[in-house]
Amino acid sequence: MQVRKAVITAAGPNQNRLPLQQLVCRKGEDKTALQLIVEETIDAGIEEICVVIKPGDEDAYRNAAGSHLGSLQFVEQPEPKGYADAIYRAKDFVGDEPFMHLVGDHLYLSSSDVPCAKQLVSIASEHDCSVSAVQATRENKLPYFGIISGSHVPRHEGVYEIDRVVEKPTPTFAEQELVTPGLRAGHYLGFFGIHVLANDVMTVIGELLDQPSEKPPTLSDALWQLTKRQKYLAYEVQGTRYNLGVQYGLLIAQLAIGLSGRHRDLILTEMVDLLANRSEVAS
């Protein structure tokens, strides 16, 4: 499976401004979240990137793309009809090729020398099928992620054959239906925010969008259907995702990036001073 294209979704009503936020990267350079996400894809060998945005956001995204603007094209989601519909807006861009999908409100830090997205591309190429990145996720984080359950693929560390995909399950449902052997109690395999998908998923999403439903379909709904049609795996990436959309998400992501970069000692010193000052005030 050769992956040349990527689709980044950034059209959600509470998501569209997050990729425009400014951060400081590991090298100490000012970059937008969009630039960091795009660099993640480029480092994985991606050549063309489609960003799905809200109407009226293109100028802001062009400005936020920096030197990567030439690699991007933009597609609008005219109405907020859900996550799956946003991905489907890139159907013509994807064509008949496999593609990488990333969400625009997450940042990713690898714990190895290989970027998270590149790890996933390697697994998809090795197994020649769709693969979703996952991370062991605590029970209290279930409201934020799609969750899978599966069985470990023999002789392939961190690779799982997916049995079930559920969007934001309740803790009770997860405990009863989504336990994956080998994980600590109260932990589940949650989506990481990066997927490598066969173009067939666009067909599945189109079918779901054509069905009458009270709620718009999610990507998890489409991926659950994909498991019934073809080989589809999950890979526990060596790294961590940071959700910018949760409370203090941007702050936590910036701290994580800073503590893994060239200014680590400076940040630690500032944090110690801050904590010391807070302790003095409290006393």
C-alpha positions, 0 to 999 in steps of 0.5 A: 500500500503506497500512501501519497495523499492525506486528508486533515479535517478541521471544519468542526464548529468547536475545532476549526480555530484550533489548527490556527493556534501558535505554539513553539516547536521542539526546535524552539521555532514559532509554528501553528498547530496546522504547520506541525500537523502538516509536517507530521504527514510530510515526514511520513512521505505524503505528497498531497494534502487536502484540508477540510474547512468551514466556509470562510476559513480559507484565508486564515488557513492559508496564512497559518500554513506558512511554507507548506502552503504549496502542498495544500488544497482546501475543500469546504464542508458547507454545513456541519453535518458531522465527522464522516461527512467532512471526510467525504468532502475529500472524496474527489481528492482521494480518488481511487488511492489509499489515504492518510487521515488526521484530525486537525485538533490533535498534535502527536509526539513520537517516543521513538526516532520515527514520527507517529504517522510514519510508523503507521504508514510502515504497518499499513505497507507491511500488512497491505490494508487499512490501519488505525493508530490507537493508544491505551486510553483511560476510562475517564477519556472515553467521551473524547475518542472512538474505541476499538476492541481486538485481538493481538496479531501473533508475532507483530508487537502492538498490532491488533485485528479489530473486532469492534469500533464504537464512537465515544462509548459509556464506561459501562458499555466499554467494560462489557463489550470493548475490553482488549486482552493485555491492557491494564484494567480501566484502559481501552484502545482509543483512536490516536487521530491518525488513520491509513485507509483504503479508498473503499472507506469513502464508499462506506461513508457514502452509503451511511450518508444516504441512509436516513438517521437521526444522528449524522454518521461518524468515522467510527460507524464507517470503520465498523462497517469496514471491518465486515468487508476487508482486513482492517488493523489497529496499531498501538503507536509509539507516541502520545496524542494531545487533544487541543480541544479539551480544557487546558489541551493547548497548554498541555500540548505545548508543555509536552512539546517543550519538554521534549525539545531543545529548551527542556531545561529552561522550561523545567526551571520556569516550572519549578519557579512557578510552583515555588512561587505558588507554594509561597503564596499558599503558605 
